Amino acid sequence: MELRQRYEEDLTLVRGVLGWSALLALLAFLALLPVLAPGYFLYTASLVAVHVVIAVGLNLLVGYTGQISLGHAGFVAVGAYAAGVLATRLHVPWPGAMLGGGIAAAFFGFLVGIPALRLTGPYLTIATLGFGIAVNQVLTNWEQLSGGRTGLFLPKLAIAGVRLRDHHIYYLFAGLAAALVWIATNLVRSHVGRAFVAIRDSDIAAEVMGVNLTVYKTLAFAVSAFYAGIGGAMLAYLLGYLEPQLFTLFESIYYFSMIVIGGLGTIPGSILGAILLTILPQQLAGLKQYLPLVYGATIVLVMAVEPLGIYGRWLRIKLWFKTWPF
């Protein structure tokens, strides 16, 4: 929907005075948020950063590569528990524990990506769904590893022995989310991202053009799982407690809803969807039993009215203003 006439335009992340003004205003708002918002809203903002990381990773797999995953909560759980075990039992500092969670999830993503080479459509969906359910069952019953239903408590985030407060955690998570979003944005504009999109549009045509399906499909799963693992580790430290019921099928549908509502195949859409579906449950806390119905109805409505999601609607509005009154 955005016509770009020169290669230099495709390389530019922020374009025009309006784009830079909006970016600077957003950065100023994020920097001042701890001053403007009370503790609970600051926690919600940190949770938004966690969900942004998970949603961006999932969109790399589903939106850009066309590989449907309904077991993404399994990768989040692997990252969360890997970070938790490293921190509590091996006493690894939190940066190493978070990185270890991402690497562990990426390894499992690579393993899931191997059988996905021969699966498409609903068959791939069922395979990823089975992986998510299997991870949940293993964590529930393997008490020596995960603590089972009793749960696993994580140490507080600290730097040089000084415990981080809520606003420090917010800045840490917001900075980490921004860095991962920047990496994902550059990844999708590289030859790797173009190979992902080619596979999504037609894997047969992509293979004819020289795209190695084995390499790029497994890479898409590994990168997406790495993001999920980092998000899971962030969630573990934010909550300070892990329990298998945090990573059920409902959570996979929750993450999938973020990218569908925000906009498949777009990084800004992932961010918008994560923000909306993080804040919405907070506002509907009294109607928690109806949240699955709300998510389902919202997805159906978005698909019927705007298949490109919230970000797609924004692009249409911007295009309308550019071409008005013609």
Number of C-alpha atoms within 10 A of each C-alpha: 8 8 7 9 8 8 8 8 12 12 11 9 11 13 10 8 9 10 12 13 12 12 13 12 12 12 12 11 13 16 14 11 17 19 12 12 13 11 13 10 15 20 19 16 24 24 23 25 28 27 27 33 31 32 31 32 31 32 29 31 25 24 23 24 25 24 26 24 25 26 28 32 33 31 34 32 31 31 34 31 28 26 32 32 20 19 23 15 10 10 13 16 16 22 13 14 26 27 18 25 32 30 23 23 32 28 18 20 26 21 14 19 24 16 12 21 16 10 15 14 11 11 13 21 18 17 19 24 20 16 21 26 17 14 19 22 15 14 23 19 14 12 14 8 16 22 17 19 15 12 16 20 19 22 16 16 18 14 10 5 7 9 13 14 11 16 19 14 20 25 19 16 23 22 13 18 25 15 13 18 21 13 11 22 18 15 14 19 12 13 11 16 20 17 24 28 21 20 23 19 14 12 20 12 12 19 15 9 11 9 19 14 17 14 12 19 24 21 20 27 29 27 23 29 34 31 32 35 38 34 31 33 29 31 23 27 22 20 13 15 16 24 20 22 17 14 25 20 19 15 19 20 18 22 25 26 21 31 33 26 29 29 27 27 24 21 25 20 27 35 24 22 28 29 20 15 20 21 15 13 14 13 10 13 11 10 11 13 10 11 16 13 11 15 17 13 12 15 20 14 14 17 14 9 11 16 18 21 25 23 22 20 16 13 14 15 11 14 13 12 11 10 8 8 6 6
